[in-house]
Amino acid sequence: MNSLKPKGSYAYSALAVAILAASSEFAVAQGSESAQSVQLEEVLVTAQRRSQNLQDVAGAISAFSGNSLEERSIRDATDLQFIVPNMVAGKAQGNTAFTIRGVGFNSVGSPAVALHVDGVYQPRASMGDLFQMDVERVEVLRGPQGTLYGRNANAGVVNYISRRPTDEFEGYVRAAYLTDDETRLEGVLNLPISDSVGARLLVASTERDGFIENTGAGPDYFGGGQDSGRLAVDAALGDSVLLQLTATYLERDGAAYPSIAQTEPFTSPGPRAAPWGDLFEFGGNVYAALGANWTGKPLKTTANDPSDSDTTLAALSAIVSWDIGEFTLKSITGYQDLQDHHWSDFDGTDQSIFQGQDLRDSETLTQEFSLTGSVGAFETVVGLFYMDEDYTRDLSITQPNGNGAFQPGAQLSFVTPAYDTETIAVFADVTWNVTDDLRLIAGFRHSEDEQSVSQDNNITADIVVAPGVMISLGNQCNPADNPLDDVEDTATTPRLGAQYDINDNSMVYVNYTEGFKVGGYNTGGTCNDEYDGEDITAWEAGWKNVLMDGAMSLNATAFYYDYTDLQLQQIIGVGIDIVNAPEAEVTGLELESTWRLTESAAVFGSVSFLDAEYTKFTLPDGANPGSGSPELCSSGESFAPDTNCVDVSGNKLTNAPELSVNAGFDVDMGAGISVRADLAYRSEVYLRETNSREERQDGVTILNASISWHNPEDTLRVRLFGTNLLDEEYATQILWAAPTNSRTISYAAPMQYGAEVTFAF
């Protein structure tokens, strides 16, 4: 992993703070006498269920137009991290891993960062991994958002709002070619059918080679193709009713679930036919090397077994908006059918130690009703949310050569034929305009979740339990012996806040919020293994300013979180499970600024400071056999009493950099030429709770840039662009694989550059 010298982080911090401080000081000094004649474009968001100027919202929100995202080469959700304060995102186990302010992603369980597409909640983490094209804007809300959204928004919300039909016949065709032999094709047709009905069609296709080089017999990773389409139809049903229909379909394939062995796999020795390496002692126990070749190098693997994926998503949504006087009644109905299937070499070596498949199917129906409007001095949002998800999973692992006490040919099967979730929630948020300058905010969400699970786990294997003693294992968990078991979670979470306008261009706010994320069942191992819901108490204070006669914005946010039963994923045995960290605290500060220097030039940037740590947490850790004591782990219900454990109290949360800096500029050079660059720095992060040196990603600096030209009619546009131009090699996730006693690692994409041509009509 590449690293920067420690002095680099101080330099970035000092530079960014100096820029923001100097800008603020200069703005104050100029005041009304500023010579600036340009102004920032007003940014309207609907994050609080009504259209508002971003600077008027009492909360930490970042919003970006679709044009801005295209110019910044942001087509994937993971790239948002380089323009959003205190956000970290990366690929992990075939999914997009979102983390906001140190809290977020688990590949199993419910996402803590709630993703919405055109108002429809996306219940599975893999849904955040889909390309978002022809986007009107993206809004990222940081912090708990339970009073305005129906489910699981502890860390924050990412809202994608797609472009809707217009009353003009128009469209475009776009083609791009990039390194790694990547091709992109995209086309949009906007068709006004009548005065009251319009349609917009998007079709897109992409294909690329994998950027994780496989020196073994298997495929390169993170390559493959994707085909997608979206049809949007808007119909005005009279003067007060709008119907919006959307159909989306996506197919994706390729090896996207890499296992890159970072450390040499080894196991407890036992009788077997295959030869083994030398015995050695580690942590008081005796082990034997598996005799496999492993790379241990960034962006390389030696995996020999087949790896592939087959993902399809079919989604339908219907939104009805009815204006009733000062109120708008909205119904949002969503249906999603996701089939997310992966086959992979789980050990990442040139030996067939662990071959596996992970087949996950989800069918979800969501329904939301909301009523927004104003009554006198009160602005209100009242809503009802319902979700019904049917989820199945088939995790199967084969050990052709055996492993540890398992003899060659062992088969491990963890099947969840039924995992049914039913959620109902009511939420409300009220803003009282006490005076022209003072507003008081109050809201709540009451949610009830009921989950039932059926598991059918089998271990078909001969194992050695003592020298010369071997037994056969069979069914460990089946529906007949373990019928559907129910877990119910009920929570009521409030929000209280106040907002005060210092003057027409400056306001301050403070919010107190409680959040809740539902618990559930682990489906990768023990029958009916339940984990608890996650609770948060959050304080946030902000100061928003428009300066330089409207040419500059300068915002500051401070926050404190107190977490209880924070949900984290761990490899327990052969499965990835959720465990609860009893207590954690997060404190931070965020500074954001945009300054339009002239009509044709603007600079923007942010600085984020974060202190996120476990205040009480003892976890079972196969990477440290013999450390700690079983009694420590048994202090929490999530830990088996005979599991080795490590006390990580005081350690940093994963993917929680102490310092993040984003800075950039865009300049219109004239003659249709424009230049844009974005630079992001993120200090070191730990990728496992143990915070060991081997599990730390040093600081990284990411540079993205583009130059584009368009003709006077804006019907032809050519763009040259590059991402990760400094070619940083950095990890996004590390897991300790207990069955092979080794670390596996996922990496972000290396440098890539290309050319794009757009024909518009």
N, C-alpha and C positions, 0 to 999 in steps of 0.2 A: 504494500500500500504506500502510495506517495505521501509525503508529508511536507509541510512548511516549517521553517524554523520558528520557534516561539515568538521571536521578535516580529514576525510577519503579522500575527494576529493583532498585536498592539498597534502596528502601523496602520492596518486597515481600520481598526477601531478609532484611532486618533484622527485619521483622515476623514472618515465618515462623520464623526462628531464635529470636527472642525468645519466641514462643509455645511452641515445643518445649522450649527451655531452661527457661522458667519452669515449664512443666508438669512436667518432670523434677525440677527443684529442689523444687517443692512436694510431689511424690510422695515423694521421698526424705525430706524433712523430716517428712511425716506418718507414713510407715512404717506399722507395725502399728497405730498409734493413729488411723489415718484413720477419719473418720466415714462414709466411703462404705460403703453397704450393697448397692450394685448391682455387677454384674459384666458384663464383655463376654461376648457370646455366643461360645461356642467355635466356631471355624471349622475344619472338617475338609476336607482336600484329599487328592487322590490323585495329586499331581504326581510322586511318587516310587514310583508303582505300588502303593502301599499306603495305607490310610487313616491320616492323621496330623493332629494339631493343627498349624495353620499356624505357631504359635510354636515348635514343636519341629523344624521342617525346617531343615536346614543349607543354606540357599540363599535367594536373593532372589525371593520369590513374592508376588504380589498376587492375592487371591481375592474374588469378589463373588457374592452370591446372585442368583438370578433376580429375586426381589422387589426387591432393592436396585437392580438395573439398570432395572427397570420404573419405579420411583419416580424414578430419575434421568433418565428419558426416553432411555435408551441402548438403541436398537434396531439400531444400525449399528456395525460394528467400529471405525469411525473415531473414535467418541465415547469409546472406552476410553482414548485418550491423555490425557484431562482428569482421570483418576483413577488412572493408573498412572505411577509415577516414570520419567523418562527414556524415555518412549514418545512417538513422533510418528507420526501416521497421517493420511492424506488420500487423496482420489480423484485418480488419475492414469491417463490412457489407458484409462478404463473399469475400472480395478482399484482395490482397496484397497492403498495403499502403507503397509506397516508398517515402522517403524524403531525399534529398541530400542538405546539407548546409542550412537546414531550409525551403526548398521549395519543394513541391511535390504533395502529393496525394490528389485527390478528387474522391469520388465514382461516381460522375456524371461529365460530361464534359470530356475534353481530358486530358490524363496524361501529367504532366510536365516532368517526367522522362520517356524518350522514351525507350521502350523495343523492341529489335530486336532479332529474332530467325533465325539464319543462314541468316542474312541480310534482313529478311522480317519484316516490321514494324507491331507491334501489337496495334491496335487502342483503345482497351478497357482495363481498369484497371484490370478486372478479369482475363485477359489472363496472367498476371504476377503471378497468384496464382497457376499455374500448375507446377507439379514436373518437374524438368529438369534432365534427366538421360542420361547416356552414353554421357557425355559432354566432348568435347576436351578441352575447356577453357571458362572462363567467363571474360569479360572486363567491367570495370565500369569507365566511363568517368565523371568527375565532372565539372560542369559549362556548360554554353550554348554551343551547338554544331551545330548550324544551318548551317554553311557553308559546313559541311560534311554529313549532314543527312537531309532528305527531309521534316520533319514535327515535330514541337513541341518537342524540346529538350532543354527547358529553364533551367531545373535543372540539366540535365545530361542524359546519355545514359547507358543502361545495355545491353550488347551484349552477347547472348548465341551462342556459336559455337559448334555444335554437331559433334561427331566423324563420319567420312566418311568411305566408304568401302576401304579396303586395298587389297593388292595382295596375302594375306595369308588366307588359310582356318583356321578360329579360332572362338572362342566365349567363353562364360562363362554362368554359371547359379549361381544365388545368392539368398540366403534365409536369412531372419532375423526375429527374434522375440524380441519384446520390451515390456516394461511395458505398461499399459493401454490396454493390450491384443492386441497389434498391430502386424500384420504379414505383411511381405514384400516378394514378389517374383519378380525376374527380370531375364530375359534371353536375350542374344545377340548372333546372328549367323552372322558371316561375310563370304560371299561366293564369291570367284572370279569366275565369269561366263566364262570369256575369258581373253585374254591378254589386252583387251581394255574395258571390262565391269565388274563391281563389284557391289555387293549388300550387304546391312547390315540391319538386321531386329532386332528390339527391341520390346519385349513384357513385360509388368509389371503389377502388381496388388498389392494393399495394402488395408488393412482393420484395423480399430481401434475403440475402445470405445471412447466416448467423455470425455474430461478432465474438462468440466464445469459441475459440479454436479447439477442436478435438483432435489430439494427437493419437487417440486410440482408434478403435474400429467403429465407434458410434458417430452420430451426426454432429455438426457444429450447432451450438445452441443460440436461441433467440433469433432464429430465422423463420421463414415461412411466409404465408400469404394471408390476406384478409380481403373479403368482398362484403360490401355493405350497401344498404339502401334505406332511404327514408322518404315517405310520402306524407306531406302535411296538407290538410284541407281545412280552410276556414270558411264559415258560412254565417252571415248576419241574418238572424231569424227575427226580423223586425228591427225597430230602433233601439231596443234595450237588451236583446239576447244575442250572444255570440257563441257559436259552437266551433270548437277546435278539435279536429281529429288527427291523430298521428299513428302511422304504422312504421315500424322499424324492423329490419332483418339483418343479421350479421353472421358470417361464417369465417372462422379463423383456424389455421392449422400451423404446424411447425413445432420444433423442439423448444418449448418455452419454460421448461421446469428443470433447470440445470442443477446438477449435483457436482460441485467442484471440491474435491477433497483438499483441504488446506493442511492437514496434518496426517501423518501416517496412520492408517487404520490398524487396530490391533484388537485382540479378544482374549478372553480367558481360555487357557488351553484345555483341550479335551480329546478323547480318542477320535480319530477321523482317518479317512483314506488319503486325503490330500496332504502333501508335505507342508510343514510350517517353518517359520523362521526361528531365530534364537529366542529363548525365554528371557524375560527381563522383569525387573521389579519396578512398580510405580504406585506410589501412595500406599505402600504396605501390602499390595496384592501382586501376584505373579501373572504376567500376561505373555502372549506370544504374538509376534507380528504375523499379519495375514499373508505376507509374501506377495503383495500386490504392488504395482507401480502406481504412483500418484504424482500429480504435478506440483501442487503447492504454489503455483505461479498465477498471477492475475490474468484473467481473460483466457485461461487454458484449462482443459480437462483431459483426462485419459479414459473417460467412460467408454466401455466397449459394448454395452447392451443397447438395444433399440430405444429411442426416445422420440415421442411425438405427442401431439395434442390435437383435439378436435372439439372446437367450441362453437356452439350455435346459440343465437339469441333471437327470439321473436317477441316483439313487444307491441302492444296496442294501448292507446290512451285516448280518452275523451274528456274534454274540459268544456263545461258550460258556465258562462259568466252572464249573470242577469242583474242589470242595474235597476235598483228599486229605490227611487228617490236619492237620498244621501248614502245609501248602502249598496254594496255589491255582494250578491250571493253567488258563490262559486262551488261547483262540483268537479272534482278531479277523480276520474276512474282510470286505474292502470292495471294492465295484465302483462306478465312477463313469464316466458318459458325459457329457462337457461339450461343448457346441457354443456357441462364443462368437464371434459375428459382428458386425462393425462396418462401417458405411459412413459416410464423413465427408469434409467439406471440410477438407483437410489444411493449407491456407494461412491460413484464418481471415480472408480479405479478401473484398471484393465482386467480385473477379475470379476466373475459373476457372483458377487457376494449377496447383493440384494437387488432383485429385479422387482418392479412394482407397477401397479396401476392405481389411479385415484379417480374414480368416476363420481361426479357430483351433479345431481339434477335438482332443479328448483322450479316450482310452478307457483306463482304468487299473484294474488288479487289484492289490490289496495283500493280503498274508497275514502275520499276526504270531502267534507263539506266545511266551508268557511263563510263567515259573514263579516265583512269589513265596512267601516263607515264612520260617521261622526254624528254625535248628538250634542249640540251646544258646544261646551268646552271639552268634550270627551271624544277621543279617537279610539275605536275599539276593533279588536280582532277576536272572534269567537269561532272555534273549530271543533270538528269531530273527525277522528281518524280510525280506520279499521283496516286490518291486514290479516290475510289468511295465506300461509305458505305451507306447501307440501314439499318436503325435502328428503332426498334419498342419497345415500353414499355407499360406495363399494371400494374399500381400501384393501388391496390384496398384495401380498409380498411373498416372493419365492426366493428360496436360498438353495441354489443348485449345488453348491459345495459345502453347505452347512455353515454353522457359525457358533462358536462357543460350545455349549452343551448340545445344540441342535445338530442333528446328523444331516448329511447331504440329502437334498430333496424336500426339505421342510417347506410347508405351505402355511402361511398365516393369512387369515381372512377376517376382516372386520367390516361387517355389512350392517348398514342401518336402513332396513327396508321402509321405515316410516319415521319421520321426524316432523310432526305437525305443530305449527305455531299459529295461535290466534291472538291478535292484539286489538284492543280497543282503547282509545284515549280521547279525552276531552281537554281542550286547552283554550286559554283566553289571555289576552294582553290588552291593557287599557292605559292610555296616556291622557292625563288630565292637564289641560292648559290652564294652570292656576292664574297666570298673568301672561302678558305678551312675551315675557322673558323666562318664566319659570314653568317647568313641566314636571309632574310626578308620574311615575310609571309603576304599574303593578300587574302581575300576571301569575298564572299557575298552569300546571299540567297534571292531570290525574290519569294514570295508565294502569291497565290490567293486562298481563300477559299470561297465557296458558300454553304450556308446551307438553307434548307427549312424545315418547320415544320408544321404539322397539329395535332391539339389536340382536344380531345373529353372528356371534364371533366363534371362529373355529381355528384351532391349531392342529394341523395334520402333520405330526412329526414324531420321530423317536428322539428322546433326549437322554443324556447321561446325568444321573442324579448323584452318583458316587462311583468311585473306581469299580469297574466291572458290573455296575448296576444300571440298566437302561429300561425306561418305561415309554409307553406311547401315549400321546395326548390326543384328545378329540375335541368335541364340542365344549366350549367354555361358556357360552351364553347363547341362548336361543329363545325365540318368542314364546315357546310352550312353557319354559321355566321362568321367563322374565317377560310377562305381558306388558302392554303399554303402561308406562309409569308417567305420572303427571307432576309437573312443577308449576306453581303459580307465583307470580310476582306482582305486587301491587305497590305503587309509589305515587306520592303527591309531591311535586316539586314547585316551589314558588320563585318569583322574581320580583324584586323591589328596586326602584331606581329613581334618580332625580337628574334633571338636566336644566342648566341655566345659561342663558345667552348673555355673555359679558357685553357684547355689542353686536352690530350687524354682521361682523366678520369673525367672531370668536365665541366659542361656547365650551363649557365643561360639563362632565357628567360623572355619575357614580352608579354602579349596579351591584346588587347582591343577588346571586343566582344559585339555586340548588339543581343538580342534575342527576339523572339515573339512567343506567344502561342495564338491560335485562340480563339475567344469568341464563343458564342452560345446561345442556348435557355434553360431555365429551364423547365423541363417537369413534375414537381411534384406539380404544383399548378396553378398559374395565367396563363391565355392564353398569348402566345407569349411574355413571360417574358424574355427579352434579357439581357445578361451580356456581358461586353466588353472583348476584347483581352488583354493579359498580355504582358507588355514590360519590358525589362531588359537591363541595361547598366552595363557591367562587366569589371573589371580590374583584371588581375592575373599575378603574378610574381613568377618564380620558380628557384630553384637551385638544380641540380642533380649531384651526385657524385658517383664514383666507387672508393673504397679505399682498403687498405690492400692487394695490389697486386691482386685485383679482387675478394677478399673474402667478401667484404662488400659494400652495397649500402646505401647512406644517402641522402634523398631528402627533400627539404623544399618548401612549397608553401604558398604564401600570396595572399589574394583576397579581393575585395570590390565589392558589388552589389548595384545598385540603381534600385529598382523596382517601376513600375507604374501600377496601376490597377491589383495588385496581386489577383489572383482568389482563393477564399476560399469557403468552403461549410458551410452552416448554415441551421439549421432547421427553416424554415419559415412556420408558420401554421402547416400543417401535412406533408409537403414535405421537402426533402433535396434539397436546392437550392445553386447555386453559386452566391456569391456577390463579388464585387470588393473592395479591400482595396486600397485607392488612392495612398499611398506612403509607402514604406518599405525599410530598408537598412540592408545589411548583410556584416559583416567584419569577417575575420577569418585567421587562421594560421594552417598549417598541417605539421607534421614532420613524415617521414617514414624511417624505416631502416630494412635491413636484413643482417645478419652476419653469414656466414658459418664458424664455428669454426674449424671443421675438415671435412673429407670426410663423416663422419657419424653423424654430429651434427650441427644444425643451430638454431639461435634465430632470432626473428623478432618482430617488434612492431611499433606502431604509437601513436602520441599524437596530438589531434586536439583541437583548441580553436575556439569558435564561439560566435559572438555577433550579434544577429538577432532580429530586433525590427520593430514594426509599427511606422512610423514617423507621419502618418496622417491616422486615421481610426476611424469612429464612426459607430457602428453596432447596429441593432435591437436585443435585447436580452430578450427573454421571462423569463429568470431566474432572471431578475431584474425589475419586473413590477414597473412602476412609476419612475424609475431612469432616469436621463437625461431629455431631452425634445424632443418632436416631431420635432422641428425645426432643431435640430442637425442632426437627421437621414435624413431629407429631403435634406440635403446639397449634398447628392450623389444620382445619378439616380437610384441606386439599392434599395433604401429604400423608403418604403411607408411613406407618411407624418404623418400618425397617429400611427406609430409604436414606442413603447418605445425603447430607445436606450442608449448606453453606449459609452463614448469616451475612446478608448483603445490606443490612441497615446502614444508611449513610452513603451508599453507592449512588451513582448517577443513573437516571432513567435512560433507557436506550433511545437512540436517535434524538437526543436533546442537546444540541450544541450550545455552549455558553455564549458564543458570539456568532451572529449571522449579519452579513453586510451585502446589500444589493445596491447597485448603482448603474445608471445607463443614460443614454442620450439618443435623441433622434433629430435629424437635420434634413430639411428640404433644401437641396443644393441649387434648385432651379433647373429649368430645361427638363423637368420630369424625373430628375434624379434625387433619390433620398437615401440616407445612410442611417443605420441604427446599430447600436451595440449595447449589450448587457453584460455586466461583470458581477459575479456573485462569489462571496467567500463564506465558508462555513468552517468554524473551528472543529476540533476533534470531537468525535462522538464515540460512545461505547455501543456495541452491537449485541452484547449480552449483559445480563444483570450483574455478573461476577466482576465486570470491569477489569479483566486481566489485560495485560499488554497485547497479547495475541488476538484479543477480541476488540481492539480499538482501531477506529479509522481516523487517521490523522487529518489535519485540516486540508481542505481542497479549495481550489479557485477555478471557477467555471466561466469561460468567456464564450458568448454567442454573438454573432454579428451578421449583418446582411446589407446589401446594396441593391437597390431596385431602380428600374426605369419604366416609365409609362408614357405613351403617346398623348398628344393634346386631347384627344377624344376619350382617353382612358379606356379604350377597347383592347389595348395590347399592353401587357405588363410582363417584364422579365426581371427575375430576381435571382441573385447569387447569394448563398447563405452558408453558414457553418455553425455547428454546435459543438460544445466542448473543444474549442479550438486550441486550448493548451494541452489537450490529450491527457487529462487526469485519469488515473486508474483508481477507482474507489469502490468500496464494498457498500452494499445496501442492506445485507442481512448476513448474520452468521448463526448457525444452529449447531449445537452439540448433538451428534448422532450417536446415541447410547449403544445401539446394536453393534456398531463398528468402532466405538470409542474414538471417534475422530470428529473434527470440525468440518462442516460443509459451508460453502460461502457463495453468495450471489453478488454480481458486479453490475454497475451501471454501464451504459453504452460509452464507448470511446469516441474520439473525434470523428465527426462525419460532416461532409460538405457536399453541396450539390447546386443544381440550377433548376429553375422553375419558370414555366411560361404559362400565362393566363390569357385566354381570348374571351372577351366579354361582349355581349350583344344585348 
